[in-house]
């Protein structure tokens, strides 16, 4: 294996995260990954050839990463390269898939599974099956918009019909889809149900993580989306036990942005770090099911933490993104607490913020998943974590219906025990 200090990734999977497929990129422990990412969600959703709902980068093998370790992913830069995008709420088209429109899209005219398609014109009739030349969409946009960005990537505005059509006619140029991407750009459909809305840009990664220990469609590598795999008839059908192989790389948590650190589990040799599904902006919950997916360039730095066995991701958000109760205490607050503690003869905790990510079929199940992961890692009872989240943190929705973060101030001793104290202290010093 030729491990490099800097790895440039501009190739993509077919929408499937497969631990059996040999990795082609190799980065040194402490090295950098630079990737040109393709838009997620809608582009892949109208590209039946892709079998996962997204188009993420091919995984990177990290030097020294073994099963049972963890990887710290430092998000150093995220740069949006798309000039425009489109999105909106969706509805799977009856007859245009077998089990799951994200995975086994089927041409309703000729019956070909996962056919190649081409673009002719613009609008909902523009995507056509190469086998029969008939229009074909696995998903319909039920309420959509086209969003154009300013030159400095600070805001976006939603376009009227004429402007949306102008963008649709130059779809690949406006979306700047990477050369090796095969997706049909979603702006081709020229949606324009919302006109003149202004949205602030704050880009982040909807997909960032490590390769699961069983084959998963990329968008289904999370406890909520994975529910669609249970008992499915296609090649990716799972049991409840199988879902434990996931790594929850599909988070859609808007705090996974520049400056944040993500600690991801290693469930296959080399970890297999992958990324994609960059969003220009998103409110907590991604309540419409989709947001403004864009192309972009990302720079990450990766480090191995030996023998840190975690079941799912841990996030160290930027201080600005922490819940109020979980922000590091100020010197004034510490001084006040110490004065009280001295009077009462109590030894104060030294504590730091940490966010555990949980996923599940519902927000309740996702919350329990996050709390359970924290309790198990720190070897304490779940009730203690519930109490700490209540008085020193918060439960926040990443994605509806089933991704949350459980954030709280963790005692110094807990972090020392799992070899994360220095990483967390450096982040919040």
C-alpha positions in Angstrom: 0.0 0.0 0.0 1.4 3.4 -1.0 0.3 5.7 1.9 0.4 9.4 1.0 0.4 12.5 3.1 -2.3 14.0 0.9 -4.8 12.0 -1.1 -6.9 13.6 -3.8 -10.3 11.8 -4.3 -12.5 12.5 -7.3 -14.1 9.1 -7.9 -17.4 7.9 -6.6 -19.2 4.7 -5.7 -22.3 3.5 -7.4 -24.3 4.5 -4.3 -23.2 1.4 -2.4 -20.8 1.2 0.6 -19.3 -2.3 0.2 -16.6 -3.5 2.6 -15.6 -6.3 0.2 -14.6 -3.9 -2.6 -10.8 -3.2 -2.5 -9.9 0.4 -1.6 -7.9 2.4 -4.1 -6.9 5.4 -2.0 -4.4 5.3 0.9 -3.6 8.1 3.4 -1.1 8.2 6.2 -2.2 8.5 9.8 -2.3 12.3 10.3 -2.6 12.9 6.6 -5.1 14.9 4.5 -7.9 13.9 2.2 -9.0 16.4 -0.4 -12.1 15.6 -2.3 -14.3 17.0 -5.0 -17.7 15.9 -3.8 -20.9 15.4 -5.9 -24.3 16.6 -4.9 -26.4 14.1 -2.9 -30.1 13.3 -2.7 -32.0 14.7 -5.7 -29.4 14.2 -8.4 -28.9 10.5 -7.5 -32.6 10.1 -6.9 -33.3 10.9 -10.5 -30.4 8.7 -11.7 -31.7 5.1 -11.6 -28.2 3.7 -12.3 -27.1 4.7 -8.8 -28.3 2.3 -6.2 -28.0 4.2 -2.9 -29.7 7.5 -3.0 -26.4 9.4 -3.0 -23.1 9.5 -4.9 -20.3 9.5 -2.3 -16.6 9.4 -2.7 -14.7 6.1 -2.9 -13.5 5.2 0.5 -9.9 6.0 1.8 -7.8 3.5 3.7 -6.2 5.1 6.7 -2.8 3.8 7.7 -2.9 1.8 10.9 -6.6 1.8 11.4 -7.9 -1.6 12.7 -11.3 -2.8 13.6 -12.0 -1.5 17.1 -10.1 1.7 16.6 -11.6 5.1 15.9 -10.8 7.9 13.4 -10.7 11.6 14.2 -11.8 13.5 11.1 -10.8 17.2 11.3 -13.0 19.2 8.9 -10.5 21.9 7.8 -12.3 23.4 4.7 -15.6 23.1 2.8 -16.0 25.2 -0.4 -19.2 25.2 -2.4 -18.5 25.1 -6.2 -22.1 24.9 -7.5 -23.6 28.2 -8.8 -27.1 26.9 -8.4 -29.1 23.9 -7.2 -32.7 22.7 -6.9 -34.5 20.7 -4.3 -37.9 20.1 -2.6 -40.1 17.6 -1.1 -40.5 14.2 -2.7 -42.8 11.3 -3.5 -41.8 8.0 -4.9 -43.4 7.3 -8.3 -45.6 4.2 -8.2 -44.5 1.6 -10.7 -41.0 3.1 -11.1 -39.3 0.9 -8.6 -39.6 -2.6 -7.0 -39.0 -2.3 -3.3 -37.2 1.0 -2.7 -37.0 3.9 -5.2 -33.6 4.9 -3.9 -32.2 1.4 -4.7 -34.0 -0.6 -7.3 -35.5 2.0 -9.6 -37.2 0.3 -12.6 -38.3 1.8 -15.9 -42.1 1.6 -15.9 -42.1 1.3 -19.7 -39.5 -1.4 -20.5 -39.1 -2.9 -17.0 -35.3 -2.6 -17.0 -33.9 -2.4 -13.4 -31.4 0.5 -12.7 -31.2 1.5 -16.4 -28.9 4.1 -17.8 -30.6 7.4 -18.6 -29.9 10.5 -20.6 -31.2 14.1 -20.6 -33.2 15.7 -23.4 -34.4 19.2 -22.8 -35.6 20.3 -19.4 -38.5 19.7 -17.0 -40.0 16.5 -15.6 -40.0 14.8 -19.0 -36.3 15.4 -19.7 -34.8 12.3 -18.0 -35.1 9.3 -20.4 -34.4 5.6 -20.2 -31.6 4.7 -22.7 -33.2 1.3 -23.3 -36.6 2.6 -24.5 -36.2 6.4 -24.8 -39.2 7.0 -22.6 -39.3 9.6 -19.8 -38.7 8.1 -16.4 -38.4 9.5 -12.8 -38.3 7.2 -9.7 -39.2 10.3 -7.6 -41.5 13.3 -8.2 -40.8 16.7 -6.8 -44.1 17.6 -5.0 -43.0 21.2 -4.1 -39.7 22.4 -5.4 -37.4 25.4 -5.9 -34.3 26.3 -7.9 -31.8 28.2 -5.8 -29.0 30.5 -7.2 -26.1 31.6 -5.1 -24.2 34.9 -5.1 -20.6 35.0 -6.2 -19.3 35.0 -2.6 -21.4 32.0 -1.6 -23.1 33.9 1.2 -26.8 33.7 0.2 -29.1 32.0 -2.3 -32.4 33.2 -3.8 -35.1 31.0 -5.3 -35.8 31.6 -9.0 -38.9 32.2 -11.1 -39.8 30.0 -14.0 -37.8 31.8 -16.7 -34.6 31.9 -14.6 -35.1 28.3 -13.5 -35.3 27.2 -17.1 -32.2 29.1 -18.0 -30.3 27.3 -15.3 -31.8 23.9 -16.4 -30.5 24.4 -19.9 -27.0 24.6 -18.5 -27.5 22.1 -15.7 -24.0 20.6 -15.4 -22.3 24.0 -15.6 -24.5 25.6 -12.9 -24.2 22.6 -10.6 -20.5 22.1 -11.4 -20.9 18.3 -11.1 -17.5 16.6 -10.9 -16.2 15.0 -14.0 -16.6 11.4 -12.7 -20.1 11.9 -11.4 -22.8 10.1 -13.4 -25.8 11.8 -11.8 -28.5 13.8 -13.7 -28.4 17.3 -12.2 -31.6 18.1 -10.4 -31.8 21.6 -11.8 -32.7 19.9 -15.1 -36.3 19.7 -13.7 -36.4 23.5 -13.3 -38.7 23.5 -10.2 -40.0 27.0 -9.3 -42.9 26.6 -6.7 -41.1 29.1 -4.3 -39.9 32.4 -5.8 -37.9 35.1 -4.2 -37.0 33.4 -0.9 -33.6 34.3 0.6 -31.6 31.7 2.3 -28.3 32.1 4.2 -25.5 29.8 3.2 -23.7 27.7 5.8 -22.3 24.6 4.1 -21.7 21.2 5.8 -21.4 17.5 4.9 -24.5 15.4 5.0 -22.4 12.3 4.5 -19.1 11.8 6.4 -17.9 8.6 8.0 -16.4 5.2 7.7 -17.3 2.1 5.7 -19.8 -0.3 7.4 -18.9 -3.9 8.0 -21.7 -5.1 5.7 -22.8 -3.7 2.4 -25.2 -0.8 2.7 -26.7 1.7 0.2 -25.0 4.9 1.2 -28.1 6.9 2.1 -29.3 3.9 4.2 -26.2 3.9 6.4 -28.1 5.2 9.4 -30.7 3.8 11.8 -33.6 5.7 10.3 -33.1 5.2 6.6 -31.9 1.6 7.2 -35.5 0.7 8.4 -36.4 0.4 4.7 -33.9 -2.4 4.3 -35.6 -4.7 6.8 -36.9 -7.7 5.0 -36.4 -6.0 1.6 -36.4 -8.3 -1.5 -33.4 -6.6 -3.2 -29.8 -7.5 -2.6 -29.5 -5.2 0.4 -32.3 -6.7 2.5 -31.3 -6.7 6.2 -32.4 -8.1 9.6 -32.4 -6.1 12.8 -29.1 -7.6 13.8 -27.6 -6.7 10.5 -28.2 -3.0 11.2 -25.5 -3.1 13.9 -23.0 -3.2 11.0 -23.8 0.4 10.0 -21.5 3.3 10.9 -24.1 6.1 10.7 -22.2 8.1 8.1 -25.4 9.6 6.7 -26.2 12.1 9.4 -27.4 15.4 7.8 -26.3 17.2 11.0 -25.7 20.8 10.1 -22.9 21.1 12.7 -20.7 18.8 10.7 -19.0 21.9 9.2 -15.7 23.6 9.0 -13.9 23.5 12.4 -15.8 20.6 13.7 -14.3 17.2 14.5 -16.0 13.9 13.9 -14.8 10.7 15.7 -16.0 7.8 13.6 -15.9 4.0 14.4 -13.6 1.7 12.5 -15.5 -1.5 11.5 -13.3 -2.6 8.6 -9.5 -2.6 8.2 -8.3 0.8 7.1 -11.6 2.5 8.2 -12.7 3.5 4.6 -13.3 7.2 5.1 -15.9 8.5 2.6 -17.8 11.8 2.2 -20.4 13.6 0.1 -23.9 15.0 0.1 -22.7 18.6 0.8 -25.5 20.9 1.7 -25.4 24.7 1.2 -27.7 25.2 4.2 -30.1 23.3 6.4 -32.2 24.0 9.5 -32.2 21.4 12.2 -34.3 18.3 11.2 -34.1 18.7 7.4 -37.9 18.6 7.8 -38.7 18.7 4.1 -36.6 15.5 3.6 -34.1 17.3 1.4 -32.2 20.6 1.2 -29.9 22.4 -1.2 -27.4 19.8 -2.3 -24.2 21.1 -4.0 -20.9 20.2 -5.4 -17.8 21.2 -3.5 -14.2 20.8 -2.5 -13.4 19.5 1.0 -10.2 19.2 3.0 -10.0 16.8 5.9 -7.3 15.6 8.2 -7.5 12.1 9.7 -6.0 10.6 12.8 -6.3 7.1 14.3 -7.2 6.6 18.0 -6.1 3.1 18.9 -8.4 0.8 20.8 -11.3 3.2 21.1 -14.3 1.0 20.2 -17.4 3.1 19.5 -20.6 2.0 17.9 -21.4 5.3 16.2 -20.0 8.8 15.6 -19.1 11.3 18.2 -19.1 15.0 17.2 -17.1 17.9 18.7 -19.0 20.8 17.2 -17.7 24.4 17.0 -18.4 26.3 20.2 -20.9 28.5 18.5 -22.9 25.4 17.6 -23.0 24.0 21.1 -26.3 24.2 23.1 -26.2 27.0 25.6 -25.9 24.7 28.6 -23.1 22.7 27.0 -20.8 25.6 26.2 -17.5 25.6 28.1 -17.8 27.5 31.4 -16.3 31.1 31.4 -13.7 32.1 33.9 -16.3 34.2 35.7 -18.6 31.2 36.0 -15.8 28.9 37.2 -14.8 31.5 39.8 -18.4 31.7 41.1 -18.7 27.9 41.2 -15.4 27.6 43.1 -16.4 30.1 45.7 -19.6 28.2 46.4 -17.8 24.8 46.3 -15.1 26.0 48.8 -17.9 27.1 51.2 -19.6 23.8 50.9 -16.5 21.6 50.9 -17.3 20.1 47.5 -14.7 19.2 44.8 -15.8 20.5 41.4 -15.7 18.5 38.2 -13.6 19.6 35.3 -15.8 19.0 32.3 -15.9 19.5 28.5 -18.5 19.3 25.8 -19.1 16.2 23.7 -22.0 15.1 21.4 -23.0 11.5 20.8 -24.9 10.8 17.6 -27.8 8.4 17.7 -30.0 7.0 15.0 -33.2 4.9 14.9 -36.6 4.4 13.4 -38.0 7.4 15.3 -36.6 10.3 17.2 -37.3 8.5 20.5 -35.3 5.5 19.4 -32.5 7.7 18.1 -32.4 9.5 21.4 -32.2 6.2 23.3 -29.5 5.1 20.9 -27.3 8.2 21.6 -27.8 7.9 25.4 -27.0 4.2 25.3 -23.9 4.8 23.3 -22.7 7.4 25.7 -23.4 5.4 28.8 -21.7 2.3 27.4 -18.6 4.2 26.4 -18.2 5.9 29.7 -19.3 2.8 31.7 -22.1 4.6 33.6 -25.8 4.1 33.8 -28.1 5.6 31.2 -29.9 7.7 33.9 -26.7 9.6 34.6 -26.4 10.5 30.9 -30.0 11.6 30.9 -29.4 13.9 33.9 -26.2 15.3 32.4 -28.0 16.1 29.1 -30.8 17.7 31.0 -28.7 20.1 33.2 -25.5 20.5 31.1 -26.6 19.9 27.6 -29.4 19.1 25.1 -31.0 16.7 22.7 -31.1 18.1 19.2 -32.6 16.8 16.0 -30.1 16.1 13.2 -32.6 14.7 10.7 -36.3 13.9 11.1 -37.4 11.1 11.6 -34.4 9.5 13.4 -31.0 11.2 13.9 -30.2 13.2 17.0 -27.2 14.4 19.0 -27.0 14.0 22.8 -24.7 16.8 24.0 -23.5 17.3 27.5 -20.5 18.3 29.6 -18.4 15.2 30.3 -16.1 14.9 33.3 -12.4 15.0 32.7 -11.9 11.5 34.1 -14.5 10.1 31.6 -12.6 11.6 28.7 -9.2 10.4 30.0 -10.5 6.9 30.2 -11.4 6.8 26.5 -8.2 8.6 25.4 -10.0 11.7 24.2 -9.2 14.3 26.8 -6.4 16.0 24.9 -8.4 16.2 21.7 -11.5 17.6 23.4 -9.4 20.1 25.6 -7.6 21.3 22.5 -10.9 21.9 20.7 -12.5 23.9 23.5 -9.4 25.5 25.2 
